[in-house]
Amino acid sequence: MSTSPWWAPHVHADRRPFLKARARITAAVRAWFSARDFVEVETAILQASPGNEAHLHAFATELIAPDATRTPLYLHTSPEFAAKKLLAAGERRLFTFARVFRNRERGALHHPEFTMLEWYRADEPYGVLVDDCAALLASAAEAAEATRFTFRGREADPFAAPERLTVAQAFRQFASMDLLATLEDRDALAMAAKGQGVRVADDDTWADVFSRVLSERIEPNLGIGRATVLDEYPLSEAALARPTAHDARVAERFELYLCGVEIANAFGELTDPAEQRRRFESEMTEKQRVHGERYPLDEDFLAALGQMPPASGIALGFDRLVMLATGAPRIEQVLWTPVAEPQ
């Protein structure tokens, strides 16, 4: 990695082909949504709550009123709350290229400020999002003039139909574990994980062990040759998704993988404000336990959730999509003005 700043002419010259491809992909994505009667929206970055996932970290600030009254605010980690309020307001199909912010994240695939492409469909089935993803991958590849997506020696065909695996199938196939048999049984899951050589700490929760097996044993095998849709997460990992109709133990949630990289997270959206509040409070209790802090709940969002129509929605890491389509090895190479590393 160059020690020169990103704005040095020779560094910019090396990055410019990736950035020009980014512009073409952006235009192709906008055209794809426009042709399907989606409206592009812009969501406010400043929010009362940045999101309520235990292991996401936000940037905090404050609003100072003319009378010097101070109100804590955060830079959002996702436009999700605002987008769902727009669904409650009456929008039926919407998408947004949102600048989002996450603290404590930096690496080849992570940046403190990045672009999230999110889209939502009211009164449309969850499965249509898989078709959306397949079409957008092909559009991005065409715009980038790419026949293969690549990352760290792994390849995938962006024009091939995605494979679909449930999380339980993936645990069985890649970790020889019966995941559904261990639901709510932390010790059983920990014992099975240890049997596969996965490190487990004494204070790890069920979710900690699940996440470690997923990252170490499952994810490296996904999206190889073609995209993988990893579907039906355990209900305890549902986040903002509703249970499936055929099995209340799992949720209408999938993640999309290419070249071993997770690039999208989709939900059949939960519209029960009481259940969503319970999940948020549980996540904030875990955040307090692990990180010593908690974020407020967005009461306005919970009120809107009760009026939101049935919907499906998805968040796609746009910078990662550009990386894979262009073969860029680090996220900074596809960002026009990346945040400078501390010296």
Residue pairs with C-beta under 8 A, 6 or more apart in sequence:
1 330
2 8
2 11
2 14
4 10
4 11
5 11
5 340
6 12
6 15
6 332
6 337
6 338
6 340
7 337
14 333
15 333
15 334
17 326
18 322
18 326
18 328
18 333
18 334
19 334
19 336
21 143
21 144
21 145
21 322
21 325
21 326
22 322
22 326
22 334
22 336
24 143
24 144
25 139
25 140
25 143
25 144
25 321
25 322
25 325
26 97
26 318
27 143
28 139
28 140
28 142
28 143
29 117
29 136
29 139
29 140
29 318
30 40
32 135
32 136
32 139
33 40
33 95
33 119
34 40
36 93
37 93
38 93
38 94
38 95
38 119
39 91
39 93
39 94
39 95
40 94
40 95
40 96
40 97
41 83
41 86
41 91
41 94
41 95
41 96
42 96
43 76
43 79
43 82
43 83
43 86
43 96
43 98
44 76
44 82
45 75
45 76
45 99
45 101
46 61
46 63
46 73
46 74
46 75
46 76
47 73
47 74
47 75
47 76
47 81
47 82
47 298
48 73
48 74
48 296
48 298
48 299
48 300
49 74
49 81
49 295
49 296
49 297
49 298
49 301
50 56
50 58
50 59
50 74
50 75
50 76
50 77
50 295
51 58
51 76
51 77
51 78
51 80
51 81
51 295
52 279
52 280
52 283
52 284
52 295
52 297
53 77
53 239
53 283
54 283
54 284
54 286
54 287
54 290
54 291
55 287
55 290
55 291
56 77
56 102
57 102
57 103
57 104
57 105
57 291
58 74
58 75
58 76
58 77
58 101
58 102
58 103
58 295
59 74
59 75
59 101
59 103
59 112
60 72
60 73
60 74
61 72
61 73
61 74
61 75
62 70
62 71
62 72
62 73
63 70
63 71
63 73
64 70
65 71
72 296
74 295
75 100
75 101
76 82
76 98
76 100
76 101
77 100
77 101
77 102
78 98
78 100
78 116
78 118
78 315
79 96
79 98
79 100
79 116
79 118
80 118
80 240
80 313
80 315
81 298
81 301
83 94
83 96
83 118
83 120
83 313
84 120
84 269
84 301
84 304
84 305
84 308
84 311
84 313
85 300
85 301
85 304
86 94
87 94
87 120
87 122
87 308
87 309
87 311
88 304
88 305
88 307
88 308
88 309
89 304
91 120
91 122
92 121
92 122
92 123
93 119
93 120
93 121
93 122
94 119
94 120
95 117
95 118
95 119
95 120
96 116
96 117
96 118
96 119
97 115
97 116
97 117
97 318
98 115
98 116
98 117
98 118
99 113
99 114
99 115
100 113
100 114
100 115
100 116
101 112
101 113
102 110
102 112
102 114
103 112
105 111
105 112
106 112
106 341
108 329
108 330
108 331
109 261
109 320
109 323
109 331
110 331
111 319
111 331
111 332
111 335
111 338
111 339
112 339
113 339
114 317
114 318
114 319
114 331
114 335
115 317
115 318
115 319
116 315
116 316
116 317
116 318
117 315
117 316
117 317
117 318
117 321
118 313
118 314
118 315
118 316
119 132
119 313
119 314
120 269
120 311
120 312
120 313
120 314
121 128
121 129
121 311
121 312
121 313
122 309
122 310
122 311
123 309
123 310
123 311
124 311
124 312
125 268
125 312
126 252
126 266
126 267
126 268
126 312
128 312
129 254
129 266
129 312
129 313
129 314
130 162
130 164
130 229
130 254
130 266
132 314
133 162
133 227
133 229
133 256
133 264
133 266
133 314
133 316
134 161
134 162
134 227
136 316
136 321
137 149
137 158
137 159
137 227
137 258
137 321
138 158
138 159
140 158
140 321
140 322
140 325
141 147
141 149
141 158
141 159
141 325
143 325
144 322
144 325
144 326
146 158
146 325
146 326
146 327
147 157
148 155
148 156
148 157
148 158
149 155
149 156
149 157
149 158
149 258
149 259
149 324
149 325
150 156
150 259
150 324
150 327
151 258
151 259
151 260
151 261
151 323
151 324
151 327
151 329
152 259
152 260
152 329
154 223
154 224
154 259
154 260
155 224
155 225
155 259
156 223
156 224
156 225
156 226
156 227
156 258
156 259
156 324
157 225
157 226
158 227
158 258
158 325
160 225
160 226
160 227
161 226
162 226
162 227
162 228
162 229
162 256
163 226
163 227
163 228
163 229
164 228
164 229
164 231
165 173
165 222
165 228
165 229
165 230
165 231
166 230
166 231
166 232
166 250
167 179
167 214
167 230
167 231
167 232
167 233
167 234
167 250
168 178
168 179
168 180
168 232
168 250
170 218
170 221
170 222
170 230
171 177
171 178
171 179
171 213
171 218
172 178
172 179
173 221
174 217
174 218
174 221
175 192
175 193
175 196
175 198
175 213
175 217
175 218
176 196
177 189
177 192
177 193
177 196
177 213
178 192
179 189
179 210
179 234
180 234
180 249
180 250
181 188
182 188
182 189
182 192
182 206
183 234
183 236
183 249
184 206
184 236
185 206
186 204
186 205
186 206
186 209
189 206
189 209
189 210
190 200
190 204
190 209
193 200
193 209
193 212
193 213
194 200
196 213
196 217
198 209
198 212
198 213
198 216
198 217
199 212
200 209
200 212
201 208
204 212
205 286
206 236
207 236
207 237
207 286
210 234
210 237
218 230
219 257
219 260
219 262
220 260
221 260
222 228
222 230
222 257
222 260
222 262
223 256
223 257
223 258
223 259
223 260
223 261
224 259
224 260
227 256
227 257
227 258
228 256
228 257
228 258
229 254
229 255
229 256
230 254
230 255
230 256
230 257
231 253
231 254
232 244
232 247
232 250
232 251
232 252
232 253
232 254
233 241
233 250
233 251
233 253
233 254
233 255
234 249
234 250
234 251
235 243
235 248
235 249
235 250
235 251
237 251
237 253
238 251
238 253
238 267
238 270
238 279
239 253
239 265
239 267
239 279
240 267
240 269
240 270
240 276
240 279
241 251
241 252
241 253
241 267
241 268
241 269
241 270
242 251
242 252
242 267
242 268
242 269
242 270
242 271
242 272
243 249
243 250
243 251
243 252
244 250
244 251
244 252
244 268
251 267
251 268
252 267
252 268
252 312
253 265
253 266
253 267
253 268
254 265
254 266
255 262
255 264
255 265
255 266
256 262
256 263
256 264
256 265
256 266
256 316
257 263
258 324
259 324
261 320
261 324
262 317
263 316
263 317
263 320
263 321
263 324
264 314
264 315
264 316
264 317
265 314
265 315
266 312
266 313
266 314
266 315
267 312
267 313
267 314
268 312
269 308
269 310
269 311
269 312
269 313
270 276
270 305
271 305
271 306
271 308
271 309
271 310
271 311
272 305
273 302
273 303
273 305
273 306
276 302
276 305
277 297
277 302
280 297
281 297
284 294
284 295
284 297
285 294
287 293
287 294
287 295
288 294
319 331
319 334
319 335
320 331
322 328
322 334
323 329
323 330
323 331
323 333
323 334
326 334
328 334
331 338
332 338
